[in-house]
Amino acid sequence: MSILAMFGVGKNNNEVPINTVDDVSSYSIAEKDLTIDFKANSSTGYAWVVSQEGDSIRKTSEAYKTDKVSNIMGAGGTQEYKYVAVREGTTTLTFRYLRSWEDDSLVYTYVAVISVSADLVITVDSFALV
């Protein structure tokens, strides 16, 4: 699996680019807001579990969105996480895709290092499959 990471957003740019990390994940930044999306399929029992170290950002929402496929049972979707900058600093987010009741079901682990400047602008320093 290749990782194609693209970083950076101009402060005066009204467009919110989608930064494709690989075929499983992407993120977008709109100055003080960050959205991270992962492919998922809740019908399999697998789910994304997130842990956070640091408090420069705060999760504002988490939602699963089913792909727009006509009435197909078991169709996949997207797990979306939204964050907002709250203070200057660095936060590390770790996302794991697993079945919580199985000890060795881990499929993916992603780590994102997020920086927030004094004027509360978010920068993704790194976003990688580990």
N, CA, C and O atoms as a printed pandas DataFrame, in Angstrom:
     atom_number atom_name residue_name chain_id  residue_number  x_coord  y_coord  z_coord
0              1         N          MET        A               1    0.844   -1.159    0.000
1              2        CA          MET        A               1    0.000    0.000    0.000
2              3         C          MET        A               1    0.897    1.231    0.000
3              4         O          MET        A               1    1.725    1.392    0.896
4              5         N          SER        A               2    0.743    2.097   -0.990
5              6        CA          SER        A               2    1.558    3.300   -1.043
6              7         C          SER        A               2    0.896    4.410   -0.245
7              8         O          SER        A               2   -0.327    4.452   -0.107
8              9         N          ILE        A               3    1.712    5.294    0.271
9             10        CA          ILE        A               3    1.196    6.419    1.027
10            11         C          ILE        A               3    1.528    7.681    0.257
11            12         O          ILE        A               3    2.698    7.985    0.027
12            13         N          LEU        A               4    0.497    8.419   -0.144
13            14        CA          LEU        A               4    0.658    9.655   -0.872
14            15         C          LEU        A               4    0.186   10.781    0.025
15            16         O          LEU        A               4   -1.005   11.090    0.056
16            17         N          ALA        A               5    1.089   11.388    0.746
17            18        CA          ALA        A               5    0.690   12.427    1.693
18            19         C          ALA        A               5    0.967   13.791    1.092
19            20         O          ALA        A               5    2.059   14.048    0.587
20            21         N          MET        A               6   -0.023   14.659    1.150
21            22        CA          MET        A               6    0.124   16.029    0.686
22            23         C          MET        A               6   -0.265   16.931    1.841
23            24         O          MET        A               6   -1.337   16.763    2.422
24            25         N          PHE        A               7    0.590   17.888    2.182
25            26        CA          PHE        A               7    0.339   18.737    3.336
26            27         C          PHE        A               7    0.265   20.195    2.916
27            28         O          PHE        A               7    0.800   20.580    1.877
28            29         N          GLY        A               8   -0.393   20.989    3.720
29            30        CA          GLY        A               8   -0.382   22.428    3.563
30            31         C          GLY        A               8   -1.647   23.003    2.981
31            32         O          GLY        A               8   -2.194   22.480    2.011
32            33         N          VAL        A               9   -2.104   24.075    3.573
33            34        CA          VAL        A               9   -3.280   24.793    3.099
34            35         C          VAL        A               9   -2.991   26.269    3.268
35            36         O          VAL        A               9   -2.564   26.696    4.341
36            37         N          GLY        A              10   -3.219   27.060    2.221
37            38        CA          GLY        A              10   -3.052   28.507    2.319
38            39         C          GLY        A              10   -4.155   29.107    3.173
39            40         O          GLY        A              10   -5.304   28.671    3.090
40            41         N          LYS        A              11   -3.828   30.098    3.990
41            42        CA          LYS        A              11   -4.809   30.687    4.887
42            43         C          LYS        A              11   -5.955   31.371    4.153
43            44         O          LYS        A              11   -7.076   31.397    4.662
44            45         N          ASN        A              12   -5.706   31.921    2.979
45            46        CA          ASN        A              12   -6.740   32.648    2.258
46            47         C          ASN        A              12   -7.408   31.807    1.181
47            48         O          ASN        A              12   -8.161   32.337    0.364
48            49         N          ASN        A              13   -7.152   30.547    1.169
49            50        CA          ASN        A              13   -7.704   29.662    0.153
50            51         C          ASN        A              13   -9.067   29.162    0.626
51            52         O          ASN        A              13   -9.156   28.510    1.667
52            53         N          ASN        A              14  -10.125   29.459   -0.123
53            54        CA          ASN        A              14  -11.462   29.010    0.255
54            55         C          ASN        A              14  -11.690   27.540   -0.039
55            56         O          ASN        A              14  -12.608   26.937    0.517
56            57         N          GLU        A              15  -10.879   26.956   -0.895
57            58        CA          GLU        A              15  -11.023   25.538   -1.201
58            59         C          GLU        A              15  -10.414   24.727   -0.070
59            60         O          GLU        A              15   -9.389   25.101    0.500
60            61         N          VAL        A              16  -11.056   23.615    0.246
61            62        CA          VAL        A              16  -10.535   22.710    1.262
62            63         C          VAL        A              16  -10.049   21.466    0.538
63            64         O          VAL        A              16  -10.858   20.615    0.168
64            65         N          PRO        A              17   -8.730   21.343    0.326
65            66        CA          PRO        A              17   -8.242   20.180   -0.403
66            67         C          PRO        A              17   -8.363   18.906    0.410
67            68         O          PRO        A              17   -8.205   18.915    1.631
68            69         N          ILE        A              18   -8.641   17.826   -0.269
69            70        CA          ILE        A              18   -8.636   16.509    0.362
70            71         C          ILE        A              18   -7.244   15.945    0.163
71            72         O          ILE        A              18   -6.776   15.815   -0.968
72            73         N          ASN        A              19   -6.595   15.616    1.235
73            74        CA          ASN        A              19   -5.243   15.081    1.200
74            75         C          ASN        A              19   -5.336   13.569    1.308
75            76         O          ASN        A              19   -5.612   13.037    2.383
76            77         N          THR        A              20   -5.107   12.879    0.207
77            78        CA          THR        A              20   -5.224   11.430    0.179
78            79         C          THR        A              20   -3.935   10.818    0.694
79            80         O          THR        A              20   -2.867   10.987    0.106
80            81         N          VAL        A              21   -4.054   10.110    1.797
81            82        CA          VAL        A              21   -2.885    9.448    2.368
82            83         C          VAL        A              21   -2.663    8.111    1.662
83            84         O          VAL        A              21   -1.530    7.786    1.305
84            85         N          ASP        A              22   -3.710    7.345    1.458
85            86        CA          ASP        A              22   -3.650    6.085    0.726
86            87         C          ASP        A              22   -5.084    5.711    0.365
87            88         O          ASP        A              22   -5.975    6.558    0.425
88            89         N          ASP        A              23   -5.316    4.463   -0.007
89            90        CA          ASP        A              23   -6.664    4.075   -0.432
90            91         C          ASP        A              23   -7.623    3.826    0.735
91            92         O          ASP        A              23   -8.770    3.438    0.515
92            93         N          VAL        A              24   -7.170    4.044    1.971
93            94        CA          VAL        A              24   -8.003    3.828    3.156
94            95         C          VAL        A              24   -8.358    5.147    3.844
95            96         O          VAL        A              24   -9.410    5.242    4.477
96            97         N          SER        A              25   -7.509    6.154    3.734
97            98        CA          SER        A              25   -7.711    7.343    4.549
98            99         C          SER        A              25   -7.476    8.640    3.787
99           100         O          SER        A              25   -6.808    8.663    2.753
100          101         N          SER        A              26   -8.037    9.713    4.319
101          102        CA          SER        A              26   -7.800   11.056    3.793
102          103         C          SER        A              26   -8.092   12.062    4.896
103          104         O          SER        A              26   -8.714   11.728    5.904
104          105         N          TYR        A              27   -7.638   13.299    4.699
105          106        CA          TYR        A              27   -7.959   14.351    5.645
106          107         C          TYR        A              27   -8.058   15.676    4.910
107          108         O          TYR        A              27   -7.528   15.836    3.810
108          109         N          SER        A              28   -8.740   16.615    5.529
109          110        CA          SER        A              28   -8.830   17.963    4.979
110          111         C          SER        A              28   -8.732   18.968    6.109
111          112         O          SER        A              28   -9.156   18.704    7.235
112          113         N          ILE        A              29   -8.164   20.131    5.791
113          114        CA          ILE        A              29   -7.968   21.179    6.780
114          115         C          ILE        A              29   -8.619   22.454    6.262
115          116         O          ILE        A              29   -8.440   22.815    5.099
116          117         N          ALA        A              30   -9.362   23.130    7.106
117          118        CA          ALA        A              30   -9.893   24.455    6.812
118          119         C          ALA        A              30   -9.485   25.356    7.972
119          120         O          ALA        A              30  -10.306   25.681    8.830
120          121         N          GLU        A              31   -8.229   25.754    7.995
121          122        CA          GLU        A              31   -7.607   26.579    9.035
122          123         C          GLU        A              31   -7.756   26.002   10.428
123          124         O          GLU        A              31   -6.837   25.338   10.909
124          125         N          LYS        A              32   -8.880   26.230   11.094
125          126        CA          LYS        A              32   -9.046   25.821   12.492
126          127         C          LYS        A              32   -9.824   24.516   12.630
127          128         O          LYS        A              32  -10.082   24.066   13.746
128          129         N          ASP        A              33  -10.200   23.904   11.509
129          130        CA          ASP        A              33  -10.981   22.663   11.516
130          131         C          ASP        A              33  -10.231   21.574   10.748
131          132         O          ASP        A              33   -9.585   21.838    9.734
132          133         N          LEU        A              34  -10.332   20.355   11.253
133          134        CA          LEU        A              34   -9.694   19.198   10.635
134          135         C          LEU        A              34  -10.724   18.093   10.514
135          136         O          LEU        A              34  -11.433   17.789   11.473
136          137         N          THR        A              35  -10.810   17.486    9.329
137          138        CA          THR        A              35  -11.675   16.328    9.115
138          139         C          THR        A              35  -10.796   15.172    8.666
139          140         O          THR        A              35   -9.976   15.324    7.760
140          141         N          ILE        A              36  -10.967   14.011    9.302
141          142        CA          ILE        A              36  -10.223   12.807    8.935
142          143         C          ILE        A              36  -11.238   11.731    8.595
143          144         O          ILE        A              36  -12.152   11.464    9.376
144          145         N          ASP        A              37  -11.079   11.110    7.426
145          146        CA          ASP        A              37  -11.986   10.063    6.957
146          147         C          ASP        A              37  -11.224    8.755    6.766
147          148         O          ASP        A              37  -10.084    8.738    6.301
148          149         N          PHE        A              38  -11.884    7.665    7.139
149          150        CA          PHE        A              38  -11.338    6.329    6.916
150          151         C          PHE        A              38  -12.403    5.466    6.261
151          152         O          PHE        A              38  -13.580    5.566    6.607
152          153         N          LYS        A              39  -12.008    4.628    5.325
153          154        CA          LYS        A              39  -12.936    3.630    4.810
154          155         C          LYS        A              39  -13.233    2.655    5.939
155          156         O          LYS        A              39  -12.365    2.338    6.753
156          157         N          ALA        A              40  -14.471    2.187    5.972
157          158        CA          ALA        A              40  -14.882    1.275    7.037
158          159         C          ALA        A              40  -16.062    0.443    6.549
159          160         O          ALA        A              40  -16.689    0.754    5.536
160          161         N          ASN        A              41  -16.345   -0.618    7.291
161          162        CA          ASN        A              41  -17.524   -1.428    6.999
162          163         C          ASN        A              41  -18.041   -1.959    8.332
163          164         O          ASN        A              41  -17.546   -2.960    8.849
164          165         N          SER        A              42  -19.034   -1.280    8.874
165          166        CA          SER        A              42  -19.531   -1.637   10.202
166          167         C          SER        A              42  -20.214   -2.999   10.236
167          168         O          SER        A              42  -20.375   -3.578   11.310
168          169         N          SER        A              43  -20.617   -3.519    9.085
169          170        CA          SER        A              43  -21.291   -4.822    9.070
170          171         C          SER        A              43  -20.340   -5.978    9.351
171          172         O          SER        A              43  -20.794   -7.096    9.592
172          173         N          THR        A              44  -19.023   -5.735    9.326
173          174        CA          THR        A              44  -18.038   -6.788    9.568
174          175         C          THR        A              44  -17.652   -6.918   11.039
175          176         O          THR        A              44  -16.973   -7.868   11.430
176          177         N          GLY        A              45  -18.093   -5.952   11.854
177          178        CA          GLY        A              45  -17.686   -5.949   13.251
178          179         C          GLY        A              45  -16.425   -5.145   13.498
179          180         O          GLY        A              45  -16.075   -4.871   14.646
180          181         N          TYR        A              46  -15.734   -4.760   12.419
181          182        CA          TYR        A              46  -14.540   -3.926   12.562
182          183         C          TYR        A              46  -14.968   -2.483   12.765
183          184         O          TYR        A              46  -15.972   -2.035   12.212
184          185         N          ALA        A              47  -14.183   -1.754   13.573
185          186        CA          ALA        A              47  -14.472   -0.349   13.825
186          187         C          ALA        A              47  -13.159    0.394   14.065
187          188         O          ALA        A              47  -12.163   -0.194   14.486
188          189         N          TRP        A              48  -13.179    1.676   13.794
189          190        CA          TRP        A              48  -12.033    2.528   14.085
190          191         C          TRP        A              48  -12.105    2.959   15.548
191          192         O          TRP        A              48  -13.146    3.415   16.023
192          193         N          VAL        A              49  -10.988    2.808   16.251
193          194        CA          VAL        A              49  -10.868    3.225   17.644
194          195         C          VAL        A              49   -9.766    4.277   17.686
195          196         O          VAL        A              49   -8.661    4.045   17.198
196          197         N          VAL        A              50  -10.070    5.430   18.270
197          198        CA          VAL        A              50   -9.107    6.529   18.286
198          199         C          VAL        A              50   -8.664    6.834   19.705
199          200         O          VAL        A              50   -9.463    6.813   20.641
200          201         N          SER        A              51   -7.372    7.120   19.848
201          202        CA          SER        A              51   -6.853    7.606   21.128
202          203         C          SER        A              51   -6.116    8.916   20.852
203          204         O          SER        A              51   -5.600    9.132   19.756
204          205         N          GLN        A              52   -6.074    9.781   21.856
205          206        CA          GLN        A              52   -5.520   11.117   21.682
206          207         C          GLN        A              52   -4.548   11.429   22.797
207          208         O          GLN        A              52   -4.849   11.222   23.973
208          209         N          GLU        A              53   -3.355   11.940   22.418
209          210        CA          GLU        A              53   -2.362   12.430   23.372
210          211         C          GLU        A              53   -2.150   13.902   23.071
211          212         O          GLU        A              53   -1.693   14.257   21.984
212          213         N          GLY        A              54   -2.472   14.747   24.012
213          214        CA          GLY        A              54   -2.361   16.187   23.819
214          215         C          GLY        A              54   -3.746   16.802   23.756
215          216         O          GLY        A              54   -4.740   16.111   23.529
216          217         N          ASP        A              55   -3.798   18.117   23.961
217          218        CA          ASP        A              55   -5.102   18.768   24.023
218          219         C          ASP        A              55   -5.191   20.030   23.166
219          220         O          ASP        A              55   -5.962   20.936   23.482
220          221         N          SER        A              56   -4.417   20.099   22.092
221          222        CA          SER        A              56   -4.476   21.282   21.236
222          223         C          SER        A              56   -5.674   21.250   20.284
223          224         O          SER        A              56   -6.041   22.278   19.715
224          225         N          ILE        A              57   -6.280   20.080   20.111
225          226        CA          ILE        A              57   -7.493   19.958   19.299
226          227         C          ILE        A              57   -8.542   19.202   20.111
227          228         O          ILE        A              57   -8.226   18.475   21.053
228          229         N          ARG        A              58   -9.813   19.400   19.712
229          230        CA          ARG        A              58  -10.921   18.708   20.380
230          231         C          ARG        A              58  -11.817   18.092   19.327
231          232         O          ARG        A              58  -12.144   18.738   18.331
232          233         N          LYS        A              59  -12.222   16.835   19.540
233          234        CA          LYS        A              59  -13.133   16.175   18.606
234          235         C          LYS        A              59  -14.511   16.797   18.756
235          236         O          LYS        A              59  -15.052   16.878   19.859
236          237         N          THR        A              60  -15.083   17.243   17.618
237          238        CA          THR        A              60  -16.410   17.855   17.650
238          239         C          THR        A              60  -17.488   16.903   17.151
239          240         O          THR        A              60  -18.659   17.058   17.499
240          241         N          SER        A              61  -17.105   15.917   16.338
241          242        CA          SER        A              61  -18.087   14.928   15.902
242          243         C          SER        A              61  -17.394   13.691   15.357
243          244         O          SER        A              61  -16.231   13.720   14.954
244          245         N          GLU        A              62  -18.151   12.610   15.361
245          246        CA          GLU        A              62  -17.715   11.322   14.819
246          247         C          GLU        A              62  -18.960   10.690   14.205
247          248         O          GLU        A              62  -19.992   10.576   14.866
248          249         N          ALA        A              63  -18.862   10.277   12.937
249          250        CA          ALA        A              63  -20.042    9.727   12.267
250          251         C          ALA        A              63  -19.637    8.673   11.241
251          252         O          ALA        A              63  -18.597    8.776   10.591
252          253         N          TYR        A              64  -20.486    7.660   11.115
253          254        CA          TYR        A              64  -20.313    6.646   10.079
254          255         C          TYR        A              64  -21.306    6.961    8.966
255          256         O          TYR        A              64  -22.498    7.148    9.211
256          257         N          LYS        A              65  -20.794    7.016    7.741
257          258        CA          LYS        A              65  -21.631    7.311    6.584
258          259         C          LYS        A              65  -21.549    6.141    5.613
259          260         O          LYS        A              65  -20.471    5.811    5.118
260          261         N          THR        A              66  -22.679    5.521    5.345
261          262        CA          THR        A              66  -22.731    4.399    4.410
262          263         C          THR        A              66  -22.548    4.915    2.993
263          264         O          THR        A              66  -23.089    5.957    2.625
264          265         N          ASP        A              67  -21.773    4.169    2.195
265          266        CA          ASP        A              67  -21.607    4.528    0.785
266          267         C          ASP        A              67  -22.959    4.536    0.098
267          268         O          ASP        A              67  -23.851    3.765    0.450
268          269         N          LYS        A              68  -23.100    5.394   -0.864
269          270        CA          LYS        A              68  -24.371    5.487   -1.597
270          271         C          LYS        A              68  -24.451    4.369   -2.637
271          272         O          LYS        A              68  -24.196    4.574   -3.823
272          273         N          VAL        A              69  -24.807    3.200   -2.159
273          274        CA          VAL        A              69  -24.989    2.026   -3.007
274          275         C          VAL        A              69  -26.434    1.592   -2.826
275          276         O          VAL        A              69  -26.944    1.566   -1.707
276          277         N          SER        A              70  -27.082    1.257   -3.912
277          278        CA          SER        A              70  -28.517    0.967   -3.852
278          279         C          SER        A              70  -28.835   -0.315   -3.082
279          280         O          SER        A              70  -28.703   -1.418   -3.613
280          281         N          ASN        A              71  -29.253   -0.158   -1.831
281          282        CA          ASN        A              71  -29.792   -1.236   -1.003
282          283         C          ASN        A              71  -28.965   -2.516   -0.962
283          284         O          ASN        A              71  -29.532   -3.608   -0.978
284          285         N          ILE        A              72  -27.669   -2.410   -0.911
285          286        CA          ILE        A              72  -26.823   -3.596   -0.844
286          287         C          ILE        A              72  -26.456   -3.856    0.617
287          288         O          ILE        A              72  -25.812   -3.022    1.253
288          289         N          MET        A              73  -26.859   -4.999    1.144
289          290        CA          MET        A              73  -26.527   -5.380    2.521
290          291         C          MET        A              73  -25.015   -5.553    2.643
291          292         O          MET        A              73  -24.380   -6.144    1.769
292          293         N          GLY        A              74  -24.455   -5.046    3.708
293          294        CA          GLY        A              74  -23.034   -5.216    3.963
294          295         C          GLY        A              74  -22.141   -4.247    3.219
295          296         O          GLY        A              74  -20.919   -4.395    3.237
296          297         N          ALA        A              75  -22.730   -3.257    2.566
297          298        CA          ALA        A              75  -21.918   -2.278    1.841
298          299         C          ALA        A              75  -21.083   -1.470    2.830
299          300         O          ALA        A              75  -21.499   -1.241    3.965
300          301         N          GLY        A              76  -19.919   -1.047    2.394
301          302        CA          GLY        A              76  -19.019   -0.282    3.236
302          303         C          GLY        A              76  -19.413    1.178    3.318
303          304         O          GLY        A              76  -20.454    1.591    2.808
304          305         N          GLY        A              77  -18.562    1.948    3.969
305          306        CA          GLY        A              77  -18.824    3.365    4.121
306          307         C          GLY        A              77  -17.584    4.096    4.563
307          308         O          GLY        A              77  -16.462    3.656    4.315
308          309         N          THR        A              78  -17.796    5.221    5.223
309          310        CA          THR        A              78  -16.706    6.083    5.678
310          311         C          THR        A              78  -16.936    6.466    7.132
311          312         O          THR        A              78  -18.033    6.872    7.517
312          313         N          GLN        A              79  -15.887    6.332    7.932
313          314        CA          GLN        A              79  -15.908    6.814    9.309
314          315         C          GLN        A              79  -15.270    8.195    9.294
315          316         O          GLN        A              79  -14.126    8.344    8.863
316          317         N          GLU        A              80  -16.000    9.208    9.760
317          318        CA          GLU        A              80  -15.530   10.582    9.705
318          319         C          GLU        A              80  -15.331   11.132   11.109
319          320         O          GLU        A              80  -16.189   10.988   11.979
320          321         N          TYR        A              81  -14.168   11.771   11.313
321          322        CA          TYR        A              81  -13.851   12.427   12.578
322          323         C          TYR        A              81  -13.609   13.900   12.292
323          324         O          TYR        A              81  -12.868   14.238   11.369
324          325         N          LYS        A              82  -14.230   14.787   13.079
325          326        CA          LYS        A              82  -14.026   16.221   12.930
326          327         C          LYS        A              82  -13.430   16.782   14.213
327          328         O          LYS        A              82  -13.854   16.444   15.318
328          329         N          TYR        A              83  -12.430   17.654   14.036
329          330        CA          TYR        A              83  -11.722   18.267   15.153
330          331         C          TYR        A              83  -11.656   19.774   14.948
331          332         O          TYR        A              83  -11.731   20.268   13.823
332          333         N          VAL        A              84  -11.513   20.494   16.057
333          334        CA          VAL        A              84  -11.350   21.944   16.029
334          335         C          VAL        A              84  -10.142   22.296   16.895
335          336         O          VAL        A              84   -9.883   21.656   17.914
336          337         N          ALA        A              85   -9.403   23.334   16.466
337          338        CA          ALA        A              85   -8.266   23.820   17.247
338          339         C          ALA        A              85   -8.774   24.523   18.495
339          340         O          ALA        A              85   -9.723   25.304   18.429
340          341         N          VAL        A              86   -8.136   24.245   19.649
341          342        CA          VAL        A              86   -8.552   24.894   20.893
342          343         C          VAL        A              86   -7.414   25.619   21.608
343          344         O          VAL        A              86   -7.667   26.537   22.388
344          345         N          ARG        A              87   -6.169   25.222   21.356
345          346        CA          ARG        A              87   -5.036   25.911   21.970
346          347         C          ARG        A              87   -3.761   25.539   21.211
347          348         O          ARG        A              87   -3.703   24.521   20.522
348          349         N          GLU        A              88   -2.770   26.366   21.352
349          350        CA          GLU        A              88   -1.478   26.125   20.718
350          351         C          GLU        A              88   -0.853   24.860   21.297
351          352         O          GLU        A              88   -0.944   24.601   22.497
352          353         N          GLY        A              89   -0.219   24.078   20.427
353          354        CA          GLY        A              89    0.465   22.873   20.891
354          355         C          GLY        A              89    0.438   21.769   19.865
355          356         O          GLY        A              89    0.115   21.989   18.698
356          357         N          THR        A              90    0.781   20.578   20.316
357          358        CA          THR        A              90    0.846   19.408   19.444
358          359         C          THR        A              90   -0.001   18.289   20.044
359          360         O          THR        A              90    0.007   18.060   21.254
360          361         N          THR        A              91   -0.726   17.605   19.174
361          362        CA          THR        A              91   -1.548   16.468   19.579
362          363         C          THR        A              91   -1.249   15.297   18.656
363          364         O          THR        A              91   -1.089   15.473   17.448
364          365         N          THR        A              92   -1.175   14.110   19.227
365          366        CA          THR        A              92   -1.006   12.896   18.438
366          367         C          THR        A              92   -2.293   12.084   18.516
367          368         O          THR        A              92   -2.795   11.786   19.600
368          369         N          LEU        A              93   -2.815   11.735   17.341
369          370        CA          LEU        A              93   -4.003   10.881   17.249
370          371         C          LEU        A              93   -3.571    9.527   16.727
371          372         O          LEU        A              93   -2.811    9.449   15.762
372          373         N          THR        A              94   -4.044    8.459   17.349
373          374        CA          THR        A              94   -3.779    7.099   16.884
374          375         C          THR        A              94   -5.112    6.447   16.565
375          376         O          THR        A              94   -5.994    6.363   17.419
376          377         N          PHE        A              95   -5.254    5.981   15.312
377          378        CA          PHE        A              95   -6.478    5.339   14.847
378          379         C          PHE        A              95   -6.169    3.863   14.583
379          380         O          PHE        A              95   -5.239    3.533   13.847
380          381         N          ARG        A              96   -6.963    2.987   15.193
381          382        CA          ARG        A              96   -6.773    1.541   14.996
382          383         C          ARG        A              96   -8.079    0.948   14.465
383          384         O          ARG        A              96   -9.159    1.229   14.985
384          385         N          TYR        A              97   -7.962    0.129   13.428
385          386        CA          TYR        A              97   -9.128   -0.547   12.836
386          387         C          TYR        A              97   -9.097   -1.992   13.291
387          388         O          TYR        A              97   -8.204   -2.748   12.907
388          389         N          LEU        A              98  -10.084   -2.388   14.122
389          390        CA          LEU        A              98  -10.049   -3.714   14.738
390          391         C          LEU        A              98  -11.435   -4.141   15.188
391          392         O          LEU        A              98  -12.392   -3.368   15.143
392          393         N          ARG        A              99  -11.516   -5.380   15.619
393          394        CA          ARG        A              99  -12.697   -5.881   16.324
394          395         C          ARG        A              99  -12.343   -5.876   17.797
395          396         O          ARG        A              99  -11.398   -6.547   18.210
396          397         N          SER        A             100  -13.087   -5.130   18.590
397          398        CA          SER        A             100  -12.715   -4.925   19.994
398          399         C          SER        A             100  -12.715   -6.203   20.819
399          400         O          SER        A             100  -12.023   -6.279   21.834
400          401         N          TRP        A             101  -13.476   -7.205   20.405
401          402        CA          TRP        A             101  -13.573   -8.433   21.200
402          403         C          TRP        A             101  -12.566   -9.505   20.776
403          404         O          TRP        A             101  -12.515  -10.570   21.393
404          405         N          GLU        A             102  -11.763   -9.247   19.735
405          406        CA          GLU        A             102  -10.749  -10.203   19.289
406          407         C          GLU        A             102   -9.361   -9.652   19.574
407          408         O          GLU        A             102   -9.057   -8.510   19.231
408          409         N          ASP        A             103   -8.520  -10.465   20.202
409          410        CA          ASP        A             103   -7.191  -10.014   20.606
410          411         C          ASP        A             103   -6.275   -9.658   19.435
411          412         O          ASP        A             103   -5.529   -8.683   19.523
412          413         N          ASP        A             104   -6.310  -10.409   18.363
413          414        CA          ASP        A             104   -5.371  -10.172   17.261
414          415         C          ASP        A             104   -6.090   -9.823   15.955
415          416         O          ASP        A             104   -5.787  -10.378   14.899
416          417         N          SER        A             105   -7.043   -8.901   16.044
417          418        CA          SER        A             105   -7.821   -8.536   14.872
418          419         C          SER        A             105   -7.381   -7.211   14.241
419          420         O          SER        A             105   -8.002   -6.753   13.282
420          421         N          LEU        A             106   -6.325   -6.595   14.763
421          422        CA          LEU        A             106   -5.878   -5.303   14.268
422          423         C          LEU        A             106   -5.520   -5.382   12.782
423          424         O          LEU        A             106   -4.705   -6.209   12.374
424          425         N          VAL        A             107   -6.136   -4.517   11.981
425          426        CA          VAL        A             107   -5.881   -4.484   10.546
426          427         C          VAL        A             107   -4.988   -3.304   10.184
427          428         O          VAL        A             107   -4.009   -3.468    9.456
428          429         N          TYR        A             108   -5.319   -2.104   10.690
429          430        CA          TYR        A             108   -4.564   -0.890   10.381
430          431         C          TYR        A             108   -4.317   -0.097   11.653
431          432         O          TYR        A             108   -5.131   -0.106   12.576
432          433         N          THR        A             109   -3.180    0.591   11.687
433          434        CA          THR        A             109   -2.908    1.610   12.695
434          435         C          THR        A             109   -2.352    2.828   11.966
435          436         O          THR        A             109   -1.359    2.734   11.245
436          437         N          TYR        A             110   -3.002    3.967   12.163
437          438        CA          TYR        A             110   -2.538    5.231   11.610
438          439         C          TYR        A             110   -2.205    6.160   12.756
439          440         O          TYR        A             110   -2.896    6.172   13.775
440          441         N          VAL        A             111   -1.141    6.944   12.592
441          442        CA          VAL        A             111   -0.769    7.939   13.578
442          443         C          VAL        A             111   -0.692    9.286   12.879
443          444         O          VAL        A             111   -0.015    9.438   11.863
444          445         N          ALA        A             112   -1.401   10.264   13.445
445          446        CA          ALA        A             112   -1.385   11.631   12.923
446          447         C          ALA        A             112   -0.819   12.554   13.993
447          448         O          ALA        A             112   -1.260   12.531   15.142
448          449         N          VAL        A             113    0.162   13.368   13.608
449          450        CA          VAL        A             113    0.718   14.373   14.507
450          451         C          VAL        A             113    0.213   15.726   14.019
451          452         O          VAL        A             113    0.476   16.134   12.887
452          453         N          ILE        A             114   -0.514   16.410   14.893
453          454        CA          ILE        A             114   -1.195   17.646   14.552
454          455         C          ILE        A             114   -0.598   18.786   15.371
455          456         O          ILE        A             114   -0.455   18.670   16.588
456          457         N          SER        A             115   -0.249   19.889   14.706
457          458        CA          SER        A             115    0.218   21.091   15.413
458          459         C          SER        A             115   -0.817   22.188   15.268
459          460         O          SER        A             115   -1.487   22.305   14.242
460          461         N          VAL        A             116   -0.934   22.986   16.313
461          462        CA          VAL        A             116   -1.818   24.150   16.303
462          463         C          VAL        A             116   -0.968   25.362   16.667
463          464         O          VAL        A             116   -0.281   25.370   17.688
464          465         N          SER        A             117   -1.026   26.388   15.815
465          466        CA          SER        A             117   -0.252   27.604   16.041
466          467         C          SER        A             117   -0.949   28.509   17.059
467          468         O          SER        A             117   -2.068   28.228   17.487
468          469         N          ALA        A             118   -0.276   29.593   17.438
469          470        CA          ALA        A             118   -0.833   30.533   18.416
470          471         C          ALA        A             118   -2.138   31.155   17.929
471          472         O          ALA        A             118   -2.999   31.503   18.737
472          473         N          ASP        A             119   -2.290   31.296   16.605
473          474        CA          ASP        A             119   -3.540   31.846   16.063
474          475         C          ASP        A             119   -4.538   30.742   15.710
475          476         O          ASP        A             119   -5.479   30.967   14.948
476          477         N          LEU        A             120   -4.325   29.542   16.272
477          478        CA          LEU        A             120   -5.220   28.385   16.178
478          479         C          LEU        A             120   -5.407   27.843   14.758
479          480         O          LEU        A             120   -6.490   27.384   14.395
480          481         N          VAL        A             121   -4.340   27.903   13.965
481          482        CA          VAL        A             121   -4.366   27.298   12.637
482          483         C          VAL        A             121   -3.763   25.894   12.755
483          484         O          VAL        A             121   -2.687   25.715   13.325
484          485         N          ILE        A             122   -4.472   24.908   12.207
485          486        CA          ILE        A             122   -4.065   23.501   12.279
486          487         C          ILE        A             122   -3.122   23.153   11.136
487          488         O          ILE        A             122   -3.333   23.560    9.993
488          489         N          THR        A             123   -2.079   22.395   11.460
489          490        CA          THR        A             123   -1.172   21.821   10.472
490          491         C          THR        A             123   -1.010   20.348   10.786
491          492         O          THR        A             123   -0.816   19.966   11.940
492          493         N          VAL        A             124   -1.091   19.520    9.749
493          494        CA          VAL        A             124   -0.825   18.088    9.923
494          495         C          VAL        A             124    0.647   17.877    9.645
495          496         O          VAL        A             124    1.089   17.958    8.499
496          497         N          ASP        A             125    1.415   17.601   10.708
497          498        CA          ASP        A             125    2.857   17.421   10.569
498          499         C          ASP        A             125    3.193   16.082    9.941
499          500         O          ASP        A             125    4.123   15.975    9.141
500          501         N          SER        A             126    2.427   15.057   10.311
501          502        CA          SER        A             126    2.610   13.742    9.697
502          503         C          SER        A             126    1.314   12.949    9.848
503          504         O          SER        A             126    0.553   13.139   10.796
504          505         N          PHE        A             127    1.089   12.059    8.891
505          506        CA          PHE        A             127   -0.066   11.191    8.902
506          507         C          PHE        A             127    0.382    9.918    8.218
507          508         O          PHE        A             127    0.600    9.918    7.006
508          509         N          ALA        A             128    0.524    8.839    8.959
509          510        CA          ALA        A             128    1.153    7.660    8.377
510          511         C          ALA        A             128    0.552    6.359    8.893
511          512         O          ALA        A             128    0.107    6.252   10.036
512          513         N          LEU        A             129    0.559    5.387    8.007
513          514        CA          LEU        A             129    0.230    4.011    8.355
514          515         C          LEU        A             129    1.464    3.439    9.023
515          516         O          LEU        A             129    2.562    3.479    8.468
516          517         N          VAL        A             130    1.271    2.898   10.234
517          518        CA          VAL        A             130    2.433    2.346   10.955
518          519         C          VAL        A             130    2.260    0.865   11.190
519          520         O          VAL        A             130    3.132    0.227   11.780
